[in-house]
Amino acid sequence: MDEFCFEISEETEDERIDKCLAALIDSLSRSYIQKMIRQGQVTVNGTVVKDSYRTVCGDRIQLLLPEAVEPEIAPEDIPLDILYEDDDVIVVNKPKGMVVHPAAGHYSGTLVNALLYHCKGQLSGINGVLRPGIVHRIDMDTTGSVIACKNDAAHKNIAAQLKDHSVKRRYHAICHGAVREDQGTIDRPIGRNPEDRKKMAAGVRGGKQAVTHYRVLERFRDHTYIECSLETGRTHQIRVHMASIGHPLLGDQIYGPKKCGFSLQGQTLHAKILGFRHPSTGEYIETDAPLPEYFKELLKRL
C-alpha cells in the first residue's frame, strides 16, 4: 500500500483538501482523490475528513492508496501494419483511434493486445503486465510509428537511446494559421496545466525540459503543413508546443479550437520517421510510415 504524507504550509492553507492533494500529487486526478477521501483513505491529523475540508497551516495529511489490482490482458487477433520486425524489436504503423497500452477504460483493442497475439507473448516485461514491450507511446488519435521490444535487453537499449535523444523521431502535422518562419525551434518546459490537471502546458513552473524543431513543408491559405523533430518526448509535446506559438494542430480539440471546419477524429499528427540503432547489431534502422488516407485527402482538399 502506497502512502503519501504532507504538512500544510502557509502557501497551501485554506484550500479544499481534494484540490490541495491534486496539486501536490501529480500522478493522481482530483476525482480519484475525492474517491479516496470518501473511502476514508485520507486523514488530517489522524482524523478522517470530507473532501470539502479546508486546510490549515500545520495540518498533517496522510493518504493511503490501496494495492492496485491489475486486470489480465488478453492477446487479440488484431491486424498490424508492420514496418520492421526481427527477434529483438518490432515497429508498427499505429492507426488512428488505437490506444497503445491498456489503461482505465481501455483493456482491449489496444496495440499491446495485438502485439501479445502477434508476438506470442514474447515481449519485454520491464514495464509490467499492462505495458509489455512498450518503450514509448503516441496518443490514441496520433498515427504512425511505434517501436516495441521483444526482450528486456532490447528494451533497456532502446530506452537508453530515447533517454540520450539519439532516436530520430519526425512527425508530420497540419496546424492552424500561416507559420511565418520556414523553420524554428520551440524550447519551453512542459508540465501539468495548473488550471486543468488533465491538460499539459508550456512554460509552467516545475515543467520538464522540452525541445521541438519544426520546418514548413507547405503553406495553404489558413493552414500550414509542417514536419516536427523531437529532442525530448513529453506528453502531448508537439500539440502543446505548436499551440503555445499560436498554431495548434488541426483537429486538436484539447489545445485548439473546438470547431475546425473539417470532420476529423482528433489531431492531425503522424509519426512518420523513426530511426534507431539496432539493440543487438548496432546497425542504424530507419522506418517511414506512409501517411494515412485521411491525412492525404485532407492535404488535397487544402
Backbone bond lengths (Angstrom), bond angles and torsions (degrees), N, CA, C in turn:
res aa  C-N    CA-C-N  psi(-1)  N-CA   C-N-CA  omega(-1)  CA-C   N-CA-C  phi
1 M - - - 1.474 - - 1.532 109.67 -
2 D 1.358 116.18 126.36 1.465 121.01 179.76 1.525 110.15 -80.38
3 E 1.337 115.66 144.00 1.461 120.99 -178.56 1.528 109.66 -128.89
4 F 1.330 116.02 133.54 1.463 122.58 174.91 1.528 108.07 -118.83
5 C 1.330 116.55 131.55 1.466 121.09 178.89 1.532 109.63 -128.69
6 F 1.318 116.38 134.87 1.457 121.24 -179.69 1.528 109.83 -138.81
7 E 1.319 115.61 150.59 1.467 120.79 169.88 1.524 107.31 -116.01
8 I 1.320 116.00 127.72 1.462 121.11 -174.81 1.529 110.82 -75.52
9 S 1.324 114.35 129.56 1.464 120.99 177.02 1.530 109.32 -100.89
10 E 1.312 115.82 179.49 1.466 119.80 179.31 1.532 111.19 -62.76
11 E 1.350 116.14 -31.77 1.465 120.24 -177.66 1.528 112.05 -69.43
12 T 1.329 117.68 -26.39 1.466 120.57 -175.31 1.528 113.09 -112.86
13 E 1.335 117.58 10.59 1.465 119.04 -179.82 1.522 111.20 -82.72
14 D 1.338 114.08 165.44 1.463 123.27 179.29 1.532 112.42 58.06
15 E 1.361 116.00 40.70 1.453 122.50 173.07 1.530 108.39 -122.85
16 R 1.315 116.51 150.84 1.464 118.76 171.15 1.523 108.68 -56.59
17 I 1.313 116.46 139.60 1.455 119.61 -174.26 1.526 112.23 -65.20
18 D 1.351 117.67 -34.03 1.458 119.23 179.29 1.531 111.13 -67.52
19 K 1.331 116.56 -40.26 1.464 120.73 177.95 1.523 110.90 -67.42
20 C 1.321 116.24 -40.64 1.461 121.53 -179.85 1.529 110.77 -61.74
21 L 1.349 116.74 -47.50 1.465 120.40 -178.44 1.525 111.83 -67.24
22 A 1.332 117.22 -35.10 1.472 120.51 178.28 1.525 110.64 -63.02
23 A 1.339 116.30 -35.14 1.463 120.08 178.16 1.529 111.60 -74.82
24 L 1.332 116.62 -32.48 1.467 120.79 -177.69 1.522 112.77 -80.96
25 I 1.352 117.45 -29.15 1.469 121.48 -177.37 1.518 108.52 -115.23
26 D 1.315 116.16 97.85 1.459 122.45 -172.78 1.520 112.54 -62.70
27 S 1.334 117.81 -28.41 1.465 121.27 -172.65 1.527 113.75 -84.42
28 L 1.334 118.37 -7.12 1.461 121.50 -176.76 1.520 111.10 -115.49
29 S 1.329 116.64 137.60 1.460 120.67 177.58 1.525 110.04 -79.49
30 R 1.315 115.56 159.20 1.471 119.84 179.54 1.528 110.82 -64.60
31 S 1.340 117.13 -37.42 1.465 119.80 179.92 1.523 111.34 -64.74
32 Y 1.350 116.27 -38.02 1.470 119.05 178.72 1.533 110.16 -67.62
33 I 1.336 116.68 -40.52 1.467 120.71 178.12 1.528 110.46 -61.94
34 Q 1.343 116.56 -40.60 1.470 120.11 177.30 1.530 110.76 -60.60
35 K 1.328 115.90 -38.92 1.471 120.33 177.36 1.526 110.63 -62.51
36 M 1.339 115.99 -43.24 1.470 120.07 179.19 1.529 111.30 -64.11
37 I 1.347 116.72 -37.20 1.471 120.57 178.39 1.519 109.88 -63.84
38 R 1.349 116.10 -44.99 1.467 120.15 -179.22 1.530 111.73 -64.25
39 Q 1.342 116.74 -28.28 1.461 120.92 179.45 1.533 112.64 -87.02
40 G 1.332 116.22 4.52 1.453 120.33 177.31 1.511 114.56 77.35
41 Q 1.335 116.97 20.85 1.463 121.08 -178.58 1.526 112.73 -87.37
42 V 1.346 116.82 -4.25 1.469 121.49 -179.79 1.529 108.86 -117.82
43 T 1.330 115.38 129.28 1.466 119.61 176.07 1.524 109.58 -126.38
44 V 1.336 114.69 150.46 1.463 122.14 174.18 1.512 107.14 -120.00
45 N 1.328 115.72 117.15 1.472 121.37 -176.60 1.529 110.92 53.97
46 G 1.341 115.50 36.14 1.456 121.45 176.15 1.515 115.38 86.58
47 T 1.333 117.40 1.32 1.461 120.99 -177.00 1.528 110.65 -116.52
48 V 1.331 117.19 134.45 1.463 121.92 176.51 1.526 109.44 -66.44
49 V 1.336 116.70 137.35 1.470 121.25 -178.63 1.526 110.25 -127.44
50 K 1.330 115.27 171.34 1.460 121.40 174.26 1.525 109.39 -92.24
51 D 1.343 116.09 164.04 1.471 118.63 -177.50 1.521 112.79 -70.16
52 S 1.341 117.43 -11.62 1.463 120.92 177.64 1.530 112.17 -85.81
53 Y 1.334 116.92 -5.11 1.479 120.66 -179.59 1.523 110.23 -58.30
54 R 1.333 117.38 135.85 1.462 121.59 179.00 1.526 108.60 -103.97
55 T 1.299 114.92 132.79 1.462 121.41 -173.21 1.522 112.28 -68.89
56 V 1.335 114.95 150.21 1.466 122.97 177.89 1.520 107.51 -124.28
57 C 1.323 116.48 140.89 1.467 120.73 179.19 1.527 109.88 -54.39
58 G 1.318 116.21 128.44 1.459 121.56 -179.02 1.515 114.14 98.66
59 D 1.344 117.31 -12.25 1.465 120.33 176.60 1.533 110.52 -56.73
60 R 1.331 115.60 139.03 1.463 120.98 173.50 1.527 107.74 -107.65
61 I 1.333 115.33 113.73 1.459 121.42 -175.28 1.525 109.58 -104.70
62 Q 1.323 116.10 135.10 1.458 121.73 176.63 1.536 108.85 -126.60
63 L 1.348 115.64 130.07 1.459 121.90 176.37 1.520 108.33 -121.44
64 L 1.320 116.43 123.38 1.464 121.98 177.66 1.518 108.96 -107.97
65 L 1.350 116.58 121.91 1.458 120.91 178.53 1.525 109.53 -97.87
66 P 1.323 117.92 127.83 1.466 120.19 178.23 1.522 110.89 -66.67
67 E 1.319 115.84 156.72 1.458 120.83 178.04 1.529 109.51 -59.35
68 A 1.314 115.17 131.64 1.460 119.63 178.11 1.526 110.42 -75.84
69 V 1.309 115.74 133.54 1.465 120.82 176.80 1.523 107.66 -100.97
70 E 1.335 116.57 111.28 1.457 120.73 -176.17 1.529 110.11 -83.67
71 P 1.326 116.73 127.75 1.461 119.51 179.21 1.527 111.03 -70.74
72 E 1.308 116.04 157.04 1.460 119.77 177.16 1.526 109.00 -77.77
73 I 1.327 116.14 129.27 1.463 121.14 -178.66 1.525 108.72 -99.82
74 A 1.320 116.33 121.98 1.459 120.83 -173.82 1.528 111.66 -97.90
75 P 1.340 116.88 144.11 1.475 120.31 172.52 1.531 109.25 -64.79
76 E 1.336 116.62 141.77 1.463 121.02 178.61 1.523 109.61 -133.97
77 D 1.316 115.91 137.63 1.461 121.81 -178.58 1.523 109.72 -79.16
78 I 1.326 115.25 79.24 1.463 122.57 179.77 1.525 107.77 -110.20
79 P 1.333 118.45 127.21 1.473 120.75 -179.17 1.526 111.46 -58.20
80 L 1.332 116.16 140.26 1.453 122.30 178.22 1.527 110.40 -120.98
81 D 1.321 115.61 139.52 1.473 121.41 172.80 1.526 106.49 -93.47
82 I 1.329 116.97 95.67 1.465 122.22 -173.02 1.528 110.58 -90.07
83 L 1.325 115.85 122.81 1.460 122.05 179.74 1.522 111.95 -91.26
84 Y 1.331 116.60 -30.71 1.465 121.74 178.87 1.522 108.54 -160.49
85 E 1.352 115.93 143.56 1.451 119.08 177.38 1.527 111.04 -157.60
86 D 1.329 116.26 139.61 1.462 122.41 170.21 1.530 107.79 -149.08
87 D 1.304 117.80 -161.98 1.469 120.91 -175.99 1.525 113.74 -72.28
88 D 1.340 117.28 -14.07 1.470 121.19 -176.15 1.520 114.13 -107.11
89 V 1.320 116.22 -40.27 1.470 120.01 -173.47 1.521 111.68 -138.04
90 I 1.309 115.13 161.55 1.460 122.00 172.93 1.529 107.56 -141.07
91 V 1.342 116.78 134.23 1.460 122.14 177.33 1.525 107.52 -114.62
92 V 1.326 116.04 125.53 1.461 122.30 -174.53 1.526 110.09 -119.45
93 N 1.323 115.72 141.77 1.462 121.87 173.37 1.522 107.18 -89.13
94 K 1.341 116.98 98.02 1.471 122.18 -174.16 1.530 111.25 -74.65
95 P 1.328 117.10 132.89 1.471 119.80 177.79 1.527 112.22 -79.71
96 K 1.311 115.92 164.70 1.467 121.85 176.70 1.524 109.50 -66.52
97 G 1.323 115.79 140.22 1.449 120.77 176.79 1.509 114.82 91.32
98 M 1.336 117.76 -6.89 1.468 120.21 179.58 1.521 109.93 -95.09
99 V 1.333 116.31 128.26 1.461 122.03 175.79 1.528 108.13 -80.23
100 V 1.341 117.70 141.40 1.463 120.77 -176.59 1.520 111.69 -69.87
101 H 1.325 117.82 -51.59 1.464 119.55 -178.53 1.524 110.50 -133.53
102 P 1.329 118.06 154.74 1.466 121.22 -178.26 1.527 112.76 -59.42
103 A 1.315 114.70 143.53 1.465 123.02 175.86 1.521 106.46 -156.43
104 A 1.308 116.70 178.70 1.463 120.66 -178.30 1.526 110.48 -52.81
105 G 1.320 116.31 123.33 1.458 121.28 179.46 1.508 114.14 89.57
106 H 1.330 117.60 -9.90 1.463 121.58 -178.60 1.531 109.51 -137.67
107 Y 1.325 116.59 78.50 1.456 119.96 -179.70 1.529 112.57 -106.89
108 S 1.330 116.60 3.02 1.455 120.80 175.55 1.523 108.56 -144.61
109 G 1.324 115.87 162.35 1.457 120.47 179.38 1.516 114.45 75.24
110 T 1.329 117.66 10.45 1.461 121.13 -178.41 1.525 111.17 -89.43
111 L 1.315 115.52 168.97 1.460 120.26 176.44 1.527 110.68 -61.32
112 V 1.327 117.23 -36.89 1.462 120.64 178.46 1.522 111.20 -62.28
113 N 1.338 117.35 -42.87 1.468 119.96 177.24 1.532 110.79 -57.48
114 A 1.339 115.20 -42.38 1.464 120.20 -179.70 1.528 111.52 -68.49
115 L 1.330 117.21 -40.66 1.464 121.27 -179.43 1.530 111.50 -67.06
116 L 1.328 116.79 -38.54 1.465 120.28 178.54 1.529 110.80 -59.08
117 Y 1.333 116.47 -38.42 1.468 120.87 178.75 1.527 110.53 -72.60
118 H 1.328 116.46 -50.23 1.461 120.81 -175.82 1.532 112.44 -64.68
119 C 1.326 116.43 -42.01 1.470 121.26 -176.55 1.530 112.86 -90.82
120 K 1.341 115.28 4.03 1.471 121.13 179.11 1.537 112.04 54.03
121 G 1.323 114.32 39.38 1.458 119.90 176.28 1.511 115.58 80.92
122 Q 1.330 117.58 -1.85 1.468 120.71 -177.74 1.531 109.83 -85.76
123 L 1.315 115.12 80.26 1.458 121.69 179.46 1.517 108.81 -135.43
124 S 1.315 116.97 153.08 1.462 120.51 -179.94 1.522 110.26 -61.34
125 G 1.329 115.95 148.59 1.455 120.04 -177.03 1.507 114.27 -110.13
126 I 1.335 117.81 10.41 1.466 121.58 -175.09 1.523 112.22 -60.18
127 N 1.331 117.37 -38.81 1.470 120.25 -177.22 1.518 113.85 -91.94
128 G 1.343 117.63 15.46 1.456 120.82 174.29 1.515 114.20 86.36
129 V 1.341 115.08 -179.08 1.456 120.35 -172.79 1.530 113.04 -73.75
130 L 1.332 118.46 -20.72 1.462 120.15 179.89 1.522 112.59 -84.10
131 R 1.340 116.76 -20.42 1.469 119.45 -177.28 1.527 111.90 -133.06
132 P 1.319 119.16 49.29 1.465 119.82 179.72 1.530 111.20 -62.81
133 G 1.324 116.22 130.92 1.458 121.44 177.64 1.511 115.55 81.72
134 I 1.316 118.19 -14.08 1.468 120.91 -172.06 1.530 110.80 -84.01
135 V 1.328 115.94 121.02 1.469 122.24 178.66 1.527 110.45 -102.83
136 H 1.315 115.99 -33.94 1.474 121.53 177.71 1.523 106.90 -147.37
137 R 1.312 116.86 171.21 1.452 118.88 179.52 1.520 110.90 -144.60
138 I 1.314 115.61 164.29 1.461 121.32 171.18 1.528 107.27 -125.88
139 D 1.318 116.64 160.55 1.460 121.18 -175.42 1.524 111.90 -63.88
140 M 1.321 115.75 159.16 1.467 122.08 -177.53 1.530 111.93 -54.03
141 D 1.330 117.32 -43.63 1.462 120.21 -176.34 1.523 113.69 -95.88
142 T 1.328 117.06 7.82 1.464 121.65 170.59 1.519 107.45 -92.45
143 T 1.318 117.21 134.87 1.456 121.31 -179.54 1.528 109.81 -101.32
144 G 1.346 115.64 168.64 1.454 119.32 170.60 1.514 116.45 113.73
145 S 1.333 115.35 -160.46 1.467 123.92 -166.31 1.522 114.21 -70.93
146 V 1.336 114.16 128.05 1.465 122.33 171.69 1.528 106.90 -132.91
147 I 1.336 117.03 130.90 1.458 120.81 177.43 1.525 109.74 -101.14
148 A 1.320 115.89 137.69 1.465 122.05 174.66 1.525 108.29 -126.61
149 C 1.329 116.45 153.16 1.469 121.51 -175.54 1.527 110.89 -113.39
150 K 1.322 115.34 142.63 1.469 120.79 -175.35 1.521 113.69 -95.11
151 N 1.318 117.22 -7.74 1.465 119.89 177.38 1.517 109.14 -150.73
152 D 1.326 116.97 164.86 1.463 121.56 -174.09 1.526 112.68 -67.75
153 A 1.346 117.29 -34.30 1.464 119.97 179.89 1.524 110.61 -63.85
154 A 1.333 116.33 -44.31 1.466 120.28 178.01 1.522 110.47 -64.72
155 H 1.323 116.73 -39.85 1.463 121.67 179.83 1.531 111.29 -59.61
156 K 1.330 116.25 -47.69 1.471 120.15 -179.61 1.522 111.09 -62.35
157 N 1.341 116.29 -39.08 1.464 120.60 -178.87 1.524 111.79 -66.56
158 I 1.328 116.95 -48.35 1.467 120.47 -179.89 1.524 110.93 -66.30
159 A 1.337 116.58 -38.32 1.470 120.33 178.17 1.522 110.74 -61.76
160 A 1.348 116.56 -38.20 1.465 120.90 178.55 1.527 110.48 -66.35
161 Q 1.340 116.99 -38.83 1.467 120.33 177.88 1.533 111.02 -65.26
162 L 1.328 116.61 -38.81 1.462 120.12 177.05 1.527 110.60 -64.92
163 K 1.328 115.78 -39.26 1.462 120.49 -178.05 1.523 111.93 -67.05
164 D 1.352 117.26 -37.52 1.473 118.67 -179.76 1.529 112.43 -92.48
165 H 1.329 116.68 12.45 1.468 124.03 172.96 1.527 113.23 63.81
166 S 1.338 118.28 27.31 1.463 120.36 -179.31 1.529 112.79 -92.90
167 V 1.326 117.98 -6.23 1.464 121.14 176.04 1.525 108.58 -80.10
168 K 1.335 116.81 128.79 1.467 120.78 177.63 1.518 108.95 -81.87
169 R 1.326 116.30 122.93 1.461 121.50 178.73 1.522 109.23 -133.05
170 R 1.311 115.52 109.05 1.459 120.42 -179.30 1.528 109.82 -119.89
171 Y 1.305 115.05 126.87 1.461 122.34 -177.30 1.525 109.72 -112.28
172 H 1.325 115.99 147.22 1.456 121.28 170.74 1.521 108.14 -107.34
173 A 1.321 115.74 140.84 1.465 120.39 -176.55 1.520 109.74 -150.53
174 I 1.321 115.28 157.93 1.464 121.99 171.48 1.517 106.81 -117.31
175 C 1.321 116.06 127.74 1.461 119.12 -177.98 1.516 111.55 -120.59
176 H 1.310 115.81 161.74 1.462 121.88 177.82 1.525 110.34 -72.01
177 G 1.317 115.98 145.52 1.462 121.26 172.98 1.512 113.46 82.81
178 A 1.317 114.53 172.45 1.465 121.77 179.35 1.527 109.32 -98.12
179 V 1.317 117.36 110.43 1.465 121.69 177.24 1.522 107.84 -73.43
180 R 1.317 117.34 119.42 1.469 121.07 -173.46 1.523 112.88 -70.27
181 E 1.331 116.34 -50.19 1.463 120.10 -175.63 1.525 109.95 -73.86
182 D 1.329 116.80 146.14 1.463 120.47 176.96 1.524 110.80 -70.85
183 Q 1.320 115.86 -28.37 1.465 119.85 176.12 1.529 109.36 -156.08
184 G 1.316 115.79 162.76 1.462 119.32 -179.29 1.514 111.26 -171.70
185 T 1.328 115.70 174.18 1.460 122.49 179.15 1.518 109.08 -130.76
186 I 1.322 115.59 133.42 1.465 121.65 175.07 1.518 107.15 -109.33
187 D 1.315 116.35 114.45 1.469 122.39 -178.71 1.523 107.55 -120.69
188 R 1.334 115.85 85.23 1.464 121.37 -178.59 1.522 108.94 -139.24
189 P 1.319 118.11 132.86 1.472 120.54 -179.96 1.523 111.36 -62.99
190 I 1.316 115.39 150.36 1.458 121.34 179.96 1.525 109.53 -123.17
191 G 1.329 115.19 135.41 1.465 121.01 177.78 1.512 109.46 -152.38
192 R 1.314 116.43 -177.18 1.456 120.85 178.54 1.527 110.70 -62.89
193 N 1.317 115.94 137.94 1.455 120.81 175.73 1.531 108.57 -68.34
194 P 1.327 118.77 118.84 1.471 120.56 -176.48 1.521 113.70 -63.12
195 E 1.345 116.95 -18.55 1.457 120.31 -179.16 1.528 112.56 -96.95
196 D 1.341 116.19 -14.13 1.463 121.23 179.22 1.522 107.86 -152.42
197 R 1.337 117.51 100.78 1.458 121.74 -172.27 1.519 113.50 -67.42
198 K 1.336 117.85 -12.92 1.458 120.23 178.05 1.520 111.84 -82.94
199 K 1.333 116.72 -10.58 1.466 121.09 -178.45 1.523 110.35 -112.62
200 M 1.324 115.74 159.94 1.452 122.15 173.33 1.532 108.23 -102.97
201 A 1.322 115.94 164.38 1.457 120.17 179.92 1.521 109.58 -149.29
202 A 1.321 116.27 151.00 1.466 122.06 178.86 1.514 110.08 -93.45
203 G 1.331 115.67 142.99 1.454 120.75 175.76 1.511 114.74 79.25
204 V 1.337 117.64 13.80 1.461 119.10 -178.90 1.523 110.83 -80.71
205 R 1.313 114.91 151.18 1.462 120.90 179.29 1.528 109.82 -64.40
206 G 1.322 116.31 130.95 1.454 120.98 -179.99 1.512 114.20 83.38
207 G 1.333 117.97 4.12 1.458 121.33 179.04 1.525 112.04 -70.43
208 K 1.326 116.07 162.12 1.460 121.70 179.85 1.525 110.33 -92.41
209 Q 1.333 115.74 146.65 1.464 120.51 -178.64 1.520 110.82 -55.41
210 A 1.319 115.84 135.30 1.460 121.47 179.28 1.523 109.04 -143.39
211 V 1.334 116.43 129.57 1.461 121.52 -178.04 1.525 109.54 -130.82
212 T 1.328 115.94 123.71 1.464 122.42 177.37 1.521 109.08 -125.47
213 H 1.336 116.30 128.54 1.461 122.09 173.42 1.530 108.23 -102.08
214 Y 1.322 117.74 136.77 1.452 119.83 179.25 1.529 110.64 -132.71
215 R 1.326 115.98 153.65 1.460 121.23 172.74 1.517 108.76 -144.19
216 V 1.320 115.68 147.62 1.462 121.68 -177.30 1.526 109.71 -81.25
217 L 1.328 115.50 130.01 1.466 121.19 175.44 1.523 110.96 -97.01
218 E 1.340 116.39 -38.23 1.462 120.52 179.62 1.526 109.30 -162.53
219 R 1.325 115.50 143.04 1.463 120.48 178.50 1.516 109.90 -109.19
220 F 1.331 115.64 139.13 1.457 122.29 174.55 1.526 107.58 -117.68
221 R 1.316 117.18 -175.48 1.462 119.55 -175.47 1.531 112.35 -62.89
222 D 1.321 115.91 -48.71 1.466 119.76 -175.75 1.522 113.39 -120.18
223 H 1.329 117.06 4.92 1.457 120.91 -175.96 1.527 110.31 -142.12
224 T 1.329 116.30 164.54 1.458 121.74 179.50 1.530 109.40 -135.49
225 Y 1.321 115.22 133.75 1.461 122.40 177.32 1.530 107.27 -94.10
226 I 1.334 117.71 120.56 1.465 121.05 -172.97 1.532 111.93 -129.18
227 E 1.320 114.52 162.42 1.464 121.86 169.31 1.523 107.46 -117.28
228 C 1.333 116.26 134.03 1.457 121.81 179.14 1.519 110.33 -118.85
229 S 1.329 116.41 134.87 1.460 122.13 175.87 1.524 108.34 -113.66
230 L 1.325 115.81 133.46 1.455 120.88 -177.10 1.519 112.35 -98.50
231 E 1.319 115.83 133.00 1.461 120.57 167.39 1.523 109.11 -92.28
232 T 1.327 115.50 -35.78 1.467 121.87 179.96 1.523 108.48 -119.99
233 G 1.321 117.21 172.59 1.455 120.32 -178.11 1.508 112.42 -132.58
234 R 1.328 116.94 65.77 1.460 120.99 -179.98 1.528 111.12 -83.95
235 T 1.311 116.48 158.55 1.454 121.55 178.68 1.528 110.58 -57.95
236 H 1.337 116.29 126.63 1.470 123.44 177.64 1.537 111.78 59.97
237 Q 1.327 118.21 27.40 1.469 120.26 -169.26 1.529 114.01 -54.65
238 I 1.327 118.03 -54.75 1.464 120.04 -177.29 1.524 110.46 -63.71
239 R 1.316 116.28 -42.08 1.464 120.81 -178.38 1.529 110.59 -61.85
240 V 1.330 116.74 -44.64 1.463 121.13 -178.89 1.525 111.17 -70.43
241 H 1.333 116.67 -44.61 1.467 120.03 -177.82 1.539 111.91 -63.82
242 M 1.326 117.45 -45.56 1.463 118.95 -179.16 1.529 110.77 -66.78
243 A 1.328 117.28 -37.34 1.469 119.82 176.65 1.523 110.56 -64.37
244 S 1.341 116.93 -33.40 1.465 120.77 -177.29 1.530 112.61 -67.90
245 I 1.338 117.39 -21.34 1.472 120.14 178.31 1.532 110.83 -104.70
246 G 1.339 116.15 15.10 1.459 120.19 175.02 1.506 115.56 86.58
247 H 1.341 117.67 14.82 1.459 120.96 -179.50 1.530 111.18 -131.86
248 P 1.337 117.35 66.40 1.471 119.85 179.35 1.522 111.02 -62.10
249 L 1.325 115.81 156.17 1.460 120.07 -178.39 1.525 111.03 -71.77
250 L 1.307 115.16 142.65 1.452 121.89 178.18 1.533 109.35 -61.23
251 G 1.313 116.78 129.73 1.457 121.61 179.12 1.514 114.63 90.19
252 D 1.329 117.66 -7.81 1.463 121.00 -178.10 1.525 109.54 -82.90
253 Q 1.323 116.37 101.55 1.465 120.73 -176.59 1.518 112.80 -82.42
254 I 1.325 117.95 -8.69 1.463 120.82 178.27 1.525 110.47 -86.46
255 Y 1.317 117.30 -44.91 1.467 120.76 -176.74 1.529 113.34 -110.27
256 G 1.318 116.84 -1.99 1.458 120.74 179.83 1.516 111.22 -123.98
257 P 1.332 117.37 -169.42 1.474 120.79 -179.84 1.527 110.97 -67.34
258 K 1.332 116.06 149.72 1.462 121.35 -179.36 1.531 111.54 -67.03
259 K 1.322 116.50 -31.69 1.461 120.90 178.08 1.522 109.15 -116.96
260 C 1.344 115.92 132.01 1.471 118.57 -176.67 1.523 113.03 -120.45
261 G 1.350 117.40 -3.90 1.459 119.72 178.45 1.515 114.12 89.86
262 F 1.322 117.57 -2.93 1.457 121.98 178.69 1.528 108.64 -130.98
263 S 1.320 115.93 154.45 1.458 120.99 176.40 1.523 108.42 -88.15
264 L 1.338 116.84 98.45 1.461 121.43 -174.31 1.524 110.88 -128.74
265 Q 1.323 115.31 153.13 1.467 121.58 174.77 1.529 108.00 -105.25
266 G 1.315 115.72 87.90 1.461 119.11 178.85 1.516 113.63 79.30
267 Q 1.319 114.90 -173.06 1.455 123.35 -173.44 1.526 113.38 -64.92
268 T 1.342 114.95 147.63 1.462 121.85 177.23 1.525 107.75 -89.08
269 L 1.335 115.30 85.89 1.464 121.73 -174.67 1.524 108.78 -144.21
270 H 1.345 115.73 130.97 1.464 121.14 -175.28 1.522 110.40 -136.09
271 A 1.338 116.58 123.96 1.471 121.90 177.05 1.519 108.59 -79.74
272 K 1.330 116.56 95.50 1.463 120.53 -169.07 1.526 113.86 -86.55
273 I 1.319 117.44 -52.78 1.466 121.56 -174.65 1.525 110.11 -109.11
274 L 1.328 116.24 131.70 1.457 121.67 174.49 1.524 107.82 -133.39
275 G 1.330 116.12 118.78 1.469 120.74 -179.28 1.515 110.84 -126.56
276 F 1.347 116.57 136.15 1.466 121.09 -176.77 1.528 110.10 -155.42
277 R 1.331 115.66 162.32 1.457 121.45 173.75 1.522 108.56 -86.39
278 H 1.349 115.84 130.50 1.459 118.23 -178.24 1.520 109.96 -61.29
279 P 1.330 118.45 132.91 1.466 121.29 -173.86 1.532 114.65 -63.88
280 S 1.328 118.14 -22.25 1.468 120.45 179.91 1.519 113.11 -101.93
281 T 1.337 117.01 -43.42 1.471 120.43 -173.99 1.528 113.59 -96.27
282 G 1.321 117.32 -21.50 1.458 120.62 -175.89 1.518 112.93 81.45
283 E 1.325 117.65 -2.89 1.466 122.28 179.65 1.524 109.99 -67.58
284 Y 1.342 116.33 141.27 1.459 119.98 178.08 1.526 109.36 -77.51
285 I 1.320 116.25 126.69 1.462 123.04 178.71 1.523 108.16 -117.00
286 E 1.332 116.70 133.73 1.461 120.01 176.95 1.520 109.82 -134.43
287 T 1.322 116.07 129.55 1.459 121.36 177.26 1.523 109.74 -113.54
288 D 1.325 115.02 151.57 1.466 121.76 -179.20 1.527 107.55 -130.14
289 A 1.323 116.57 107.15 1.463 121.23 -178.84 1.525 109.63 -83.46
290 P 1.333 118.19 120.68 1.468 120.64 179.13 1.527 111.41 -59.10
291 L 1.308 116.18 146.95 1.461 120.25 176.92 1.528 110.01 -61.48
292 P 1.336 118.03 138.64 1.465 119.84 176.45 1.526 110.72 -65.99
293 E 1.329 116.28 158.65 1.458 121.29 -175.05 1.527 112.07 -59.32
294 Y 1.343 117.34 -40.79 1.464 119.04 -177.76 1.523 110.80 -61.01
295 F 1.341 115.60 -35.64 1.463 121.67 -177.92 1.531 109.62 -69.29
296 K 1.331 116.78 -44.44 1.466 120.74 179.48 1.529 111.37 -64.98
297 E 1.327 116.69 -40.36 1.461 119.88 178.31 1.522 111.46 -65.53
298 L 1.337 116.09 -36.91 1.448 120.76 178.88 1.528 111.28 -65.65
299 L 1.328 116.68 -40.77 1.466 120.56 176.41 1.532 111.00 -61.45
300 K 1.328 117.04 -39.81 1.462 120.50 177.76 1.522 110.97 -63.08
301 R 1.323 116.14 -43.32 1.468 120.52 179.92 1.526 111.22 -64.25
302 L 1.301 116.71 -39.43 1.472 120.22 -179.69 1.520 110.82 -69.42
